[in-house]
Amino acid sequence: MKYRTIGADPARRREVSVLSLGAMLFGTVTDEKTSFAILDRYVEAGGTFVDTSDNYAFWVNGTVGGESETLLGNWRRSRGIGDEIVIATKLGAAPLAPGTGYIDNPEGLSAAAIRAAVEGSKARLGVERLDVLYAHIPDPKVELAQTVREFGALVEEGTVGLLGVSNHWAWQVERARAIARAEGLAGYEVLQYQHSYLRHRTDLAGELSPDGVCATADGNLLSMVRAERDLTLVAYSPLLGGAYVRGDKPLGAGHDHGSREARLTALREVAESSGATVNQVVLAWMLGADVPAVPLVGASSVAQLEESLGAVDLELTEEERARLNAA
């Protein structure tokens, strides 16, 4: 395994594995035995960065979420896991009632909602301090300053280590960081967005905004991470849910742009020349990119995890990387 540092403050920054494990479906679609086996193998391989949310996975069985955090809490206790494993969670998108969702009935990012969500996550995870806490989705009903101040207060109190944000427009991220700087508060340092070798189209209306898809790492966001060295990009769905290699999961309209076929061809060619799988090439490309990302990979079996782990030590040649970038 390889590692990198997230966070700038020496008192709060953490060293984490360059490959993060997503626990979104653990405790629901993926049963406890399988989930524990995947987590055990990840830790055995040196993995230290696990991702979840307080709303995972409310859509599976009609609850309001929390199953993933509960499973991780049970795993931590059964294995004696302590601070050596960094668990990141999110708040703001848990539905307030069964049968509703994060579009029509989310908990939101008010000060009161943040406090309640943090207490719930701590209890389910079995911790007194959350390692990394993300604002999951924007809350247009709440002023950014209120959210920033409450997040900052949690860090000052020692309840949260590092702060992150997901699925917000780049301007919202920068405005929130500016407020935090002006008020001497901890601000967002970890950015979690959908990102992969095939870039998602941003001109289509998204479910969170009629102006486009704010959940993907577009040029504005990538340029911010390139310029602001204290920021870390965590890339969710880097393998597009299996769509790179599975015929039963075709790429949708979101990836229907002019460079798609050329980039898929380049991927296959580099996979052949490197002796790796297409998925491993995608992950290796991201790890070594000019704006490197921490791929957040899911797995429903240990075998799937093993393939992703194999990408950590895959060193693409200059020619292979140039071929991928040129496409």
Disulfide bonds with the S-S distance in Angstrom:
none
